[in-house]
Amino acid sequence: MKTGRGGKLLFCLALIFTMLGVRPGEMRGQPAKKPGNGSQAEIIFVQGRAESLAKGESAWKPLRVGHLLSAEDEVRTGDQARIEIRLPDRSILRFDQRTTVQLRSLLFESDGSREVKVGVSSGKTWANVRKAFGPKKTFEMASANAVAGVRGTVWRMNVEPDQSTLIRVYEGTVDVYHPFVKSDSKPEEGGFKPPREVPGPQEVPRPYGEVTRDRWEQIVLTQMMQVVIPPTGRPDPPASFLPEEDQREDWVRWNQERDRQIRP
């Protein structure tokens, strides 16, 4: 088939643009979506007003679908607001209204390793965490009085204004640690290494008195189990919860419906 000069010119231009990484949509003046760096989270759902604050900045910026979040970004949601975040490994995080969190660490390596750490100051969170396959599998969510570490599971954490924490597990296993006891424990093939002892009692403001190292160290929660950790002191004994009681909450029903939509 013969090709005229015009065809050859178009072919050469297309080849040049391809080598330069320019897409046809950009040639027509359509803006291309800014790519992430492999360790950023993407906002995939926003309802109501939600904002983020990047490290070193003083102004909060509104969040919209497609917005990329990086490590150390803070996120907060207003009244009647909800957001959903997708991580590079396809894990999902959701935040309900009046929730404030910080993405302390967002690291994803080409070998499948990850290090995700989320600090929850207040509010309700939901996590649908995919199993990690690299040598490093850290995925932690922490309140002021508990650190929860997982490898692949569905669970949620509520942090009340008084800093009491509720953790409920729907699938898999969650290891809950006292924040002042858990040290450098890392998930291994045989499970988490035992935490070391802390170097002695710590003073806390009145009226709580002292919290000593023998209060509690680690709790393991499995499917349909929960634990409540008060602002300071020993947590309630782990217990099971009823699905019908749990589903009375709109936040739970909404998340379970979203989870059904993302299943392969």
BELSULLIN-V192458 format. One record per pair of residues at least 24 apart in sequence whose ideal C-beta (glycine too) atoms are under 8 Angstrom apart, sorted by the first residue. I is the first residue (numbers start at 1). J is the second residue. D is the distance in Angstrom with one decimal. If there is no record, write none. Layout:
BEGIN
i = (I;I)
j = (J;J)
d = (D;D)
END
This chain:
BEGIN
i = (33;34;36;36;37;38;38;38;39;39;39;39;39;39;40;40;40;40;40;41;41;41;41;41;41;41;41;41;41;42;42;42;42;42;42;43;43;43;43;43;43;44;44;44;45;45;45;45;45;46;46;46;46;47;47;47;47;48;48;48;48;48;48;48;49;49;49;50;50;50;50;50;50;50;51;51;51;52;69;69;70;70;71;71;71;71;71;72;72;72;73;73;74;74;74;74;75;75;75;75;75;76;76;77;82;84;87;89;89;89;90;91;91;91;91;91;91;92;92;92;92;92;92;92;93;93;93;93;94;94;94;94;94;95;95;95;95;96;96;96;96;96;97;97;98;98;99;99;99;101;105;109;109;111;113;114;114;116;117;117;118;119;120;120;121;122;122;122;123;123;124;124;124;124;124;125;125;125;126;126;126;126;127;127;127;127;127;128;128;128;129;129;129;129;136;137;138;138;142;143;144;144;145;145;145;145;145;145;146;146;146;146;146;146;147;147;147;147;147;148;148;148;148;149;149;149;149;149;149;150;150;151;154;155;156;156;162;163;164;164;164;164;165;165;166;166;166;166;167;167;167;167;168;168;168;168;169;169;169;169;169;169;170;170;171;172;172;173;173;173;174;174;175;175;175;175;176;176;176;176;176;176;176;177;177;177;178;178;178;178;180;181;181;181;181;182;182;192;194;204;208;208)
j = (66;68;68;88;70;88;108;110;70;71;88;106;107;108;68;69;70;88;106;68;69;70;85;86;87;88;93;103;106;66;67;68;69;85;86;67;68;69;83;84;85;84;85;86;82;83;84;94;258;81;82;83;84;80;81;82;83;77;78;79;80;81;82;97;77;78;81;75;76;77;78;81;83;95;75;76;78;76;103;106;103;106;103;104;105;106;107;102;103;104;102;103;100;101;102;103;99;100;101;102;103;100;101;123;254;258;116;114;130;132;130;116;127;128;129;130;139;126;127;128;129;258;259;262;118;125;126;127;125;126;127;255;258;123;124;125;126;123;124;125;126;251;123;124;122;123;123;124;125;125;138;134;136;135;137;138;139;140;141;142;142;143;157;159;159;159;160;161;158;159;156;157;158;159;251;156;157;158;155;156;251;255;153;154;155;156;157;154;259;262;153;154;155;172;186;187;186;187;179;229;179;231;178;179;229;230;231;232;176;177;178;179;229;235;176;177;178;179;182;174;175;176;177;174;175;177;185;187;192;174;175;187;259;221;252;255;231;231;228;229;230;231;228;229;226;227;228;229;221;226;227;229;225;226;241;246;221;222;223;224;225;226;223;224;223;222;223;220;221;222;220;221;218;219;220;221;218;219;220;221;227;229;235;217;218;219;215;216;217;218;211;213;216;217;218;217;218;218;218;232;232;233)
d = (6.5;7.1;5.3;7.3;8.0;5.9;5.8;8.0;7.4;6.9;6.7;5.1;5.4;5.1;4.5;6.2;5.4;7.3;6.7;7.1;4.5;8.0;4.7;6.7;5.2;7.6;7.4;6.7;6.1;6.9;7.4;5.8;7.6;6.9;5.1;4.4;7.7;7.0;6.2;7.4;6.0;5.3;7.1;4.9;7.3;6.3;3.7;7.9;7.8;7.8;7.8;5.2;8.0;7.5;6.0;4.6;7.3;6.9;5.8;7.1;4.9;3.0;6.7;7.0;7.4;4.0;5.4;6.8;7.0;4.6;6.9;5.2;4.8;7.7;7.3;5.6;7.9;7.9;5.9;7.6;7.3;6.6;5.8;7.0;5.6;4.4;7.3;6.9;6.7;6.7;7.3;5.2;7.1;7.1;4.8;7.8;7.9;7.3;5.3;7.6;7.1;4.4;7.7;7.1;7.4;6.7;6.7;5.9;5.4;6.8;5.4;7.5;7.2;6.5;4.7;4.8;7.3;7.9;7.1;4.3;8.0;7.7;7.7;6.4;7.0;6.7;7.3;5.6;6.9;4.3;7.8;6.0;6.9;6.4;7.2;5.7;8.0;6.0;3.8;7.5;7.8;5.3;7.4;8.0;7.1;5.5;2.5;5.9;6.6;6.8;7.8;6.1;7.3;7.0;7.2;6.6;6.7;7.0;7.9;7.0;7.2;8.0;6.1;4.9;7.0;5.2;7.5;6.3;7.7;6.2;6.9;7.6;5.0;7.8;5.8;6.3;5.1;7.8;7.8;4.6;7.6;4.5;7.8;7.2;5.8;7.0;7.8;5.0;5.5;7.1;5.6;7.4;7.9;7.9;7.6;4.8;7.2;7.0;6.3;7.7;7.3;7.6;7.7;6.4;5.2;7.6;6.4;6.6;5.5;7.1;7.2;6.6;4.8;7.7;7.2;4.5;7.7;5.1;5.4;5.2;7.1;5.1;7.7;7.3;4.8;7.0;7.9;7.0;6.9;5.2;7.4;5.8;6.5;7.8;7.7;7.2;5.4;4.6;6.7;6.6;5.2;5.5;7.2;4.5;6.6;7.7;5.3;8.0;6.5;6.4;5.5;7.8;7.6;4.4;6.2;7.0;4.6;6.4;6.0;7.0;5.5;7.2;6.7;7.0;5.9;7.8;7.1;6.4;6.8;5.3;7.6;4.7;6.4;7.6;5.7;7.9;7.0;4.3;7.6;6.4;6.1;7.6;7.9;7.0;5.5;8.0;7.1;5.6;5.8;7.7;7.9;6.9;7.8;4.7;7.6;7.9;7.6;7.8;7.8;5.4;4.3;6.7)
END
